[in-house]
Amino acid sequence: MKELLSYVLSGKIRRGILKALLEIEKTPTILAKEIQTHQSTTSRALADLEKKGLVKCLTPKAKLSRLYSITEAGKKVIRKVNQIIKH
């Protein structure tokens, strides 16, 4: 858990993605607009977060507009990150 916390804390984009996905499932394009970064950067971060088990692609066979959600592990990590940042 500590490694995942450090991983998310060290990345503003990763934090933004996880926070945004707490609300509802989203595509990389929507996430990129919300966190104000390029879609390619967002897609790369999503792939990394998925490898770590923090997000899940709900439509892996789709070539366009893949839909992502946060996993239970991702929820735990971002909640802990939010607590750390508030202090």
N, C-alpha and C positions, 0 to 999 in steps of 0.2 A: 504493500500500500504506500509506503514512504517513497518508493521509486516513482510510482504513478503520480503522487502529489507533487514531487519535484519536477517531473516531466511536464505536468500541466501548469504549474506555477511559473515555469521558465518560458512559457509561450503565450503571449497575448492573444494570438489568433486561436490557439487551442482552447484557451479559457473562453473566448468569445463564442466559439462554436458550441461548446458544451452548455454554456449558459443559454444560448438561443434554442438549443434542442430540448431544454427542460420544458419549454412551452408546448411545442408540437413538432411533428416530423417536418423536415424541410429538405429542399434540393440544394446543391452546392451554389447555384445562382442566387437563390434567395438568401442563403447564409452569407455569401460574399457581399451582397448589398447591405445586409444588416450590420455586419462587422466592418464594413468599409475597406475591403481588400479585393484583390483580383480573384477571379473564379479559379484560375489555375493554382494559386496559393491555397485557396480554400480546399480544393480537391485533393491536393497533396497532403494537407493537414488531416483531412477526413480519412485518407488511406492510412496514415500513421496512427490515428486514433482508433481506427478499426482493427489494425494489427495488435494494438494494446488491449482490445476488448472493451473500449469505452464508448464506441458508437457501433451501429450496425446498419448496413445497407439493406433496406427492405425490398428493393427492386434490383438485384444484382444483374439480371439479364437485360435490363433496359440500357440502351446505348445513350439515350438522352434523358435528362431529368430524373436521375436516380434519386430516390427518396431515402433519407437517413433519419435514424432515431437514436436517442441516447440509451445505453444499456443501464441495468441496475448498478453495475460497477461504476459506470460513468457518472450516474447520479450521486453516488456516495462520494466520489472523488471531488466533483464540483461543489458539493455542499461543504465539504471539509475545506476546500480552497477558499470558498467564500468566507468561512469562519476565520481562517488565517488572515485573509486580506483585511477584514473588518477590524482586527486587533492591532 
